Amino acid sequence: MAAGELLFTKMHGIGNDFVVLDGINQVVNLSSAQVQRIADRHFGVGCDQLLVVEAYPGEEADFRYRIFNADGSEVEQCGNGARCFARFVYDQGLTQKTTIPVMTASGLIVLNIQPNGQVMVNMGVPEFSPERIPFISERQQTLYNREIAGEWVSFSAVSMGNPHAVLQVTDVDTAPVGVLGPALEHHPSFPRRVNVGFMQVLGRDRIRLRVFERGSGETLACGTGACAAVVAGCIQGLLDTQVTVALPGGDLQIRWDGEGQPVWMTGPAETVFRGTLRL
């Protein structure tokens, strides 16, 4: 491999697509502009997020998991990416384990590769306190109201290692994702911006969801967004503990047993192709 080149793998989790880089066997030191270029769907490989696999020096995790949005910003967590991370390190022979602890910027998560090839992820315990999301509010509430794009909007706010706002809508197909998504993402109440979920409840065990992700725009799927939506539905008394989340790219299975308990996410991870990046 020539100087200035990187081996990469293109992967997706139900349509949420990633460029995955092995930062253990090659040096990965990308600028924000380089990440943007790689993520560009016309001039680069194209992806929603770029994922980097690194060695972790401590004993509590096997790897470090870094996530960069298409705009070049580094973020704390990505659920669909976590499943692809698990398949990548296993398929590339970086580990022979099927239960894999990895460290993210928001803390430790555990990835479990199932016999059927799907990946189950312990996404951690959701955070509701405004200072932990982070979200500017005088007190913690189940629902918050803010004026967004000229109208008053009601939403839940929760962190799944990254901040989420979840709005309940009557029909995700006609929800104003393109208007309210970017407006709420950049609302001053969210000092580190926010991912915005639009949730349609179909029953106590099934929802439809569209997510406008900070730094990437609307994606075909968002794993942490699916977790946040189920948690939001549960605390409002709308959902049971086991829920199928139907996203534009496919379905995820989410389980949450209540406050103080971790959220479990199960879904597929697929490799599309491998190649060489010329920086």
Disulfide bonds with the S-S distance in Angstrom:
none
